[in-house]
Amino acid sequence: MQAAGLDALCIFYPARVAYLTGFHHIPTERPIALVIGSSGQSSLVVPAVEKEHAESSTSVDQVRIYFEYPGAEHPMESVVDVLTEMSARPERTGADHDGYVPYWGYRGPRLSDLVGMEPVDAELLVESLRRVKSKAELECIQLSCDWAARAHRRMQGVIQAGKTEMECYTPAAIETLFEMVREMPGWRPRGGDDTGITAMFVGGRATAMPHGFVKGHGIQVGDVLVSGAAANIDGYRSELERTMIVGEPSPEQRRAFEAMLALQSRAIEVMAPGVPAGEVELATLRVAEELGVADNLRHHVGHSIGLEGHEAPFLDRGDDAILEPGMVFTVEPGVYIKELGGFRHSDTVVITDDGCRVMTDYPRHIEDLIVGT
């Protein structure tokens, strides 16, 4: 902030507020804003429903309370009052957004409407910090990976033809959640309405849609299953996804699976400090073209992950980021064939000083992912 010549910085985006303060909240129509002065003073503006929560979970200098939204006086007026108290000049006020991000019917003035000019775009002041994870953050993400793998193993072990998807994965997730409670005294999920652990899968032709929904049609021999498992550790997340086959895979399923695995393996091979994020996708695309599946791709190779399930930068040909030690990505190129299904693994991978390391310890080969037999 000082290098940018800012008197104050307003942060409205929930994950950035959590990153800087430790205050995790459920976003609603009631604005929440963090205001930081150039000398380090800080004020958190929250509605009365968050008063005790904010006061007990953050160490900001001041928690300023307004009663309700929209209220007799709009909550954004409280943000401007804090800026005034910090002697922040409008031309030297930065923000990650021009006012509160509209949510759940929120309507309100922009910050620029109240201070007379558009704030300096200071989003990257926070995002540049979030991109490289600290040792403590990496420990949380690794623990998230470990619990996700445990939940996935339990889920995979009970998948059976004739059952619905929910019958297989719900008990596995709940049993793993109970283990987390027993083995980590004091643990609780942070951020939103997250239960702490997820383990699920989509089956059949719905997998050909990358964001296909569970249909509840029941698991059948020959189905392709695409799974997802994750755990919330102090608000930090990971991603573990696998493609599984119910019963003996057909030759077509094997070819699609092996093509997907080759794409993911190539992406992981390329990842190292100094490598452009876009090059990871381009290297994967070259393999897809060689294997004849380039037309079956539906998304980029992956994205960063941490306090949010999707973060920047992205393993995308349009992203100009350079990989650095401490960055954490999902690596998940997928092959989607309408008549056959979708094939996608996702692993959580951290960039190290001399390459990268896969944090999700789980089998990747088809022989280990045949289920229901």
N, C-alpha and C positions, 0 to 999 in steps of 0.2 A: 504493500500500500504506500509506504513512504517513497519507494523508488518510482511509483506511478504518480506521485504527487497528490494522493487522495487524503482528504480530511476524514472521511468516513466511508464505510462499506456496508450496504444493506444486502442481507442474504434472505431470500424468500423460499428457495427450493428445499423441501423437507430433508432430503438426504444430505445436503450440504450443511444444514443447521445441525443435524445429528453428528456429522463428521467433526464439526468445529466445537460442539458443546457437549456431546453425549446425550442430548435431549432428543429422544425418539418419540414421534407422535403420529397419530392418525390424522391425515389431512382432511379438513372439512371446509365448509364455506367460511369459517372463521379465520381470518388472516393470522399468521404467525410470522414474525420477522426477527432476525438477529441483526443488530446494528453494532459495528465494531469501529472504534475511533483509531486514528493513526498512532496514538500513543499506547494502544492496547486496551483501553476501556471498552466495556461491552454491556449491551442491554438486550434482553430478550422480551419482545412484545408478544403477549399471549392473552387469550380470552380467559374469563373467570373459570370456565370448566377445566382449564389446564393449570390453574394456579398452584395447587399442591404438587402436582406432577412435575411442573417446571422447577419449582423451588427445591425439590428433593433430588433432582437428577442432573443438575448442571451447576457449574461454579461461575457463571457470569456475574458481573458486578451488580447488575440490577435486573430483576424480573418485574416488568411493568405490566399491569393488569388493566384490561378494559372489560366491560361487562359482557357485551354480546354484539353480534352482527345481525342486522346493520346498525342497530343502536341509535341513540339520540345524536351521537357524534360518531362519524365513520371511524373504524379502527385504524385506517391509514393515517388519520390525524395524529394518533399516538406515535407512529413512526416518525412523522415530521417533527413532533415535539422533541423526541430524542435527538434527532439530527440538530435541532436548534440548540439544545443543551450542550451538544458537543462542538458547537460553533462551526459546523460543517457548511462550507460554502457550496451552493448548488453546482457550480462548475467543477468542484472537486469532490463531488459525491459519486461514488461508484455503486453499482448494483449488479446482481446476477440476472435480474429481470426488472422490467419497468413496472414495478408493483407486484402485488400478490398474483400468483398464477391462478386463473379462474378454475374453480372446482365446486361441484355440488351446488350450482346456482349462484355462486358469488358474482356480484357486480360491484365494481368500485372504481374510484379514480386511479389513474396511473400515478406513479411517483412523480413523473414529469409534470402532471397537471397540478400537483401540490407545491412543488419547489420551483416551478417556472421554466425548467429546461430538462432535457433528457439526461438521465444519469450516464456516467461513463460506464461502458460495457466492461465489467470486471469479473465476468463469469470464470475466465481462465485462471484468475488468481487462486481460486479454490480448486478448480478442476485439475490444475497442474500438480497440486499437492496430492490429490486423490489417486492420480494415475499410478504412482509408485507406492506400493504398500510397505509399511513399516514392519519391523520384526514382530511386533505384537499383532498387527493385522494379519500377517502371514500365518501366525500360530492359530488364530481364529479360523482362517480359511482352511488350513490343513485339518483341524479338528472337524470342521464341517464336512470335508471330504471323507474323513474316516467314518463318521456316523452315517453319511449317505451310503457308503459302501456296505455298511452293516445292514441298513434297512433294505438295500437292494438285494443282497444275498438272501435275506429272509423272504422277501417277496418272490424272488425267482424260484426259490425252493418249493413254493406251494402253488405255482401256476399249473392249472390242470384243465384240460379240455372238458367242456360241459359247464364250467362255471362262468359267471360274469366277471368282468374286469374288477369291479369293486369288491367282490367276494374274495379275490386273491390279494389285492394290495391294501385294503383298509386294515385288516387285522395285523399285517406286517408293519405298517406305519405306527399303529397304536402300540404294539408290543415294543417297538424300538423307542418310541417316545417314553414309555414307562422306564426303560433301561436308562435313558438319558437322565431322567429325574433321579433314579436311584444312584447312578454312578457319578453324577456331577452335582453334589449338594449346592444349593443356591443358584443353580442354572435356571434361566428363564429366557424364552425368546424375546427379542426386542424388535420393535418396529411394526406398526400396523396390527393386523389380526392374524399374524403368522402363528400357526400351531407349534412350530419348532422343528418338525420333521415332515417331509413329504416323500412318498414312494408311490408311483402310479405308472400306468402304461395305457397306450391306445392300441387297439388290435384291428386286424383285417385291412380292408382297402382304405379305411379312414387314415391309415398311416401315410398314404400317398399325398395327403395334405400336411405340410409341415406343422401347422397348428390345428390339426384335426382334433375333434372332440371325442370323448368316450361315448360310444353309442349304446352300450349295454346290451349288445346283441348276443353276447356270450362268446367264449373262446372256442375256436374250432381247430381241428388238426389241419395243418397247412397254413395257418395264419402267420403273418408277420406282426410282431409286437415291437413297438418303440416305447421305451420306458424313460422315466425321469425320477431321480432321487436327489434330495438336497436337505441340508440341516441349517438351522439358524443358530449361530454361535456369537453372542453379543452383538447381534445385528448383521453379522457377516455371513455371506452365502457362498455356495459352490455349486457346481453342476456336474452330474453324472448321468449320462444317458447311454442306453444300449439297445441294439437291435437284436431281438430274439426270434427264434422260429419254433412254432409248435409242431413237434414231430420232425421227421426226416426232411431236410430242405430239398426242394426241387432243384434241378440244374440251373434254372433261371434265377431262383432265389440265391443260390450260391454265387453266381456270376455278379449279381447286383451287390451282394454283401461284400465280396472281395474287392469290387471296384470302390465301394465306399471306404473300406478299410485302407486301401492304397492311397486314397485322397487324404485321409486323416493322418496316415503315417508320414506322407510327404510334407504336410503342413508342419507337423511336429519336428521333422528333420530340419526344416528351414529356420525355425524360430531360434533367435540368438540376439544378444545385444548388438545394436548397430544396424540390424536388418529393418528396412522399411516395412511397416505393417501391410502396405499394399502388396508387397512382394510375396507375402505368405499366400495370399489369395491367388495371385498370378501363377505362382509355382504349382499350386493345386489345380488351377484351371488347365495348365499344360498337361498334367497327368490325365485329367478328365477327357481332354481332347484325344489323347493317345488311346484311351480305353473306350472311346465312343460314347461317353455318358455326359458330355458337356450340355446337351439339350435337356438333361434330366436334373440339372441344378436349379434350386429355387431360392437360394439365399447365400450370403457371404460365409466365409469360413468360421468366423467367431467374433466374440466381443469381450471386452473386459468385464470383470465381475468383482464384487466386494460388498458394500452396503446395499447395493441394488443388484437385481438379477442381470440387468444389462447396464453397462457403463461404457464410456469412451476411454480409449480409442477402440476402433474396430479393425478386425482383420479383413479389410475391404480395399479393393483397388483404388477407391477414391479417398482413402484416409492417408494423410501425409505424416502421421506419427512415426517415430523411430523407436523400435523396441529397446527398453532399458531394463537392467536388473531390478527385480521387485515388482514389475508389472505382472498381472495375473489375467489370463484369458481362458475362455472356453474355446475348444477346438472341435468344430462340429460340422464339417462339410457333409451334405446329404445327397443321396441319389433317390429320386422320386419317380416311380413308374406307375401310371394310373391303373393298369390292369394287374399289377403285381403287389404294389405297396411301397412304403417308404423305408429307406435304410439310412440310419444315422446313429453314430456314436457321438457322445460329447464327453470330453475330458477337461478337467481344470488343470491348467499348465502355468507354471511360474517361470519367468525369465530369470536365469541365474547369471553369474559373472562370466561363465564360459559356454553357455548354451541355454538349455531349458530343462525343467523337471516336471514330469507328470505327477500331479498331486493325488489324483483319484486312482487308487490301487484296485483295479478290477479287470478280469479277463476281457480280451478284445476279440478273440478268434471264434469262429462259428461253432467249432466243436464244443466249446464251453458255454454256448448260449442257445443250445437246443433244449427246449423245455417241454413239460407235459407228457413225458414218456415214462 
